[in-house]
Amino acid sequence: DQQVKQNSPSLSVQEGRISILNCDYTNSMFDYFLWYKKYPAEGPTFLISISSIKDKNEDGRFTVFLNKSAKHLSLHIVPSQPGDSAVYFCAASARNYGQNFVFGPGTRLSVLP
Amino acid sequence: DVKVTQSSRYLVKRTGEKVFLECVQDMDHENMFWYRQDPGLGLRLIYFSYDVKMKEKGDIPEGYSVSREKKERFSLILESASTNQTSMYLCASSLPSPGTSSTSYNEQFFGPGTRLTVL
């Protein structure tokens, strides 16, 4: 049973509009969350993270929101650009996981010109 | 600039062959990880290592083993390759996470991946 879920396998957005990628988790012990971006034929690269003591973290065009009561986080990209087209993975960790992350299945974002 | 390299980008092997996937990182990271990525399943942890000579099973270790003789190198071994091990294999490294009083974890840096096909 997946502990980190990304229920939308794919998402298409027009250039300049907002992209919203969602992630749900089941383990209430998770206290740190990350988003990774992956282009074809490349390894995932870190994008942004958030600790459970916060409900929002912003870095340029990227903002992550955390709703602990709903066990839900989302990544907002504003404005979306064609170069943002990639697979986005949500990942989570907890103290009893040591230094390991649990990854979701990914969402493929396509930003259309 | 952190660099994680993997020995091959593409590999084709036959069922029953012994397969070695090599990973090298140049940032003196203590932690190293092997994942496989499959459609709809995301990245699943096979093995990890927090120190030289140390190894721990991840979520899907069956059919795999690892070796970490040097800090910068972490090898994944398929003792007898099977068709269900056809996948994208990703290596990652990271610094140790801060102590329990910290609210952050160190990010993992990934290599480009090895796409393994077992015929």
Boltz contact constraints between the chains, C-beta under 6 A:
constraints:
  - contact:
      token1: [A, 32]
      token2: [B, 105]
      max_distance: 6.0
  - contact:
      token1: [A, 42]
      token2: [B, 112]
      max_distance: 6.0
  - contact:
      token1: [A, 43]
      token2: [B, 90]
      max_distance: 6.0
  - contact:
      token1: [A, 43]
      token2: [B, 110]
      max_distance: 6.0
  - contact:
      token1: [A, 43]
      token2: [B, 111]
      max_distance: 6.0
  - contact:
      token1: [A, 43]
      token2: [B, 112]
      max_distance: 6.0
  - contact:
      token1: [A, 43]
      token2: [B, 113]
      max_distance: 6.0
  - contact:
      token1: [A, 44]
      token2: [B, 110]
      max_distance: 6.0
  - contact:
      token1: [A, 46]
      token2: [B, 107]
      max_distance: 6.0
  - contact:
      token1: [A, 51]
      token2: [B, 103]
      max_distance: 6.0
  - contact:
      token1: [A, 53]
      token2: [B, 103]
      max_distance: 6.0
  - contact:
      token1: [A, 93]
      token2: [B, 105]
      max_distance: 6.0
  - contact:
      token1: [A, 99]
      token2: [B, 31]
      max_distance: 6.0
  - contact:
      token1: [A, 99]
      token2: [B, 97]
      max_distance: 6.0
  - contact:
      token1: [A, 103]
      token2: [B, 42]
      max_distance: 6.0
  - contact:
      token1: [A, 103]
      token2: [B, 43]
      max_distance: 6.0
  - contact:
      token1: [A, 104]
      token2: [B, 42]
      max_distance: 6.0
  - contact:
      token1: [A, 105]
      token2: [B, 40]
      max_distance: 6.0
  - contact:
      token1: [A, 105]
      token2: [B, 41]
      max_distance: 6.0
  - contact:
      token1: [A, 105]
      token2: [B, 42]
      max_distance: 6.0
  - contact:
      token1: [A, 106]
      token2: [B, 42]
      max_distance: 6.0
